[in-house]
Amino acid sequence: METTELQEARTRLQLFASTIGSEAPERLQEQDGAPSREVLDFCRAHGASLDYIFCGDVRPLIRAAANRSGDFDKLTYRRAHDDVEYTLTTLSGLATALNDMARESNRISTPDDEGNALTALIVTIEEQAKKLIELHEVEWTAAMKSGAQPSPAAA
């Protein structure tokens, strides 16, 4: 049977884990009363504080948050990434719509110089939009792996 202190520690650990979308470790302590390896690994991986988990002291979490306030904000970057991706997808769709409209108007159905130039321009826009979407995804993946602040132009 767990003591009240251990029940409170388990509650704080579960609260922290659910807040960050993770699973809390099952075992809190080793046989000798020390924090379990699972709890130590969890705290190291997710920035939880043993003082918070076992004692309810939030000061280490507040200090850590204050120290990280200038760090890379993944949520803000994700929103910017999604906005840029949406715009690039829209650009690709507009190029396709332009191609369809030009075909319907017989503007590019005739093999004259103007029709060929228009077709080449539309194809280039479509290809560049697709390439930008792919590069943007590579940029996102690299930024998430590194945790580095992307350049303002990238966001």
VENURZI-V675427 format. One record per helix or strand. SS is the DSSP state (alpha for helix, beta for strand). FROM is the first residue (numbers start at 1). TO is the last residue. Records with the same first field share a line. If there is no record, write none. Layout:
SS=FROM-TO ; FROM-TO
This chain:
alpha=4-20 ; 37-46 ; 50-55 ; 59-67 ; 74-104 ; 113-146
beta=29-29 ; 35-35
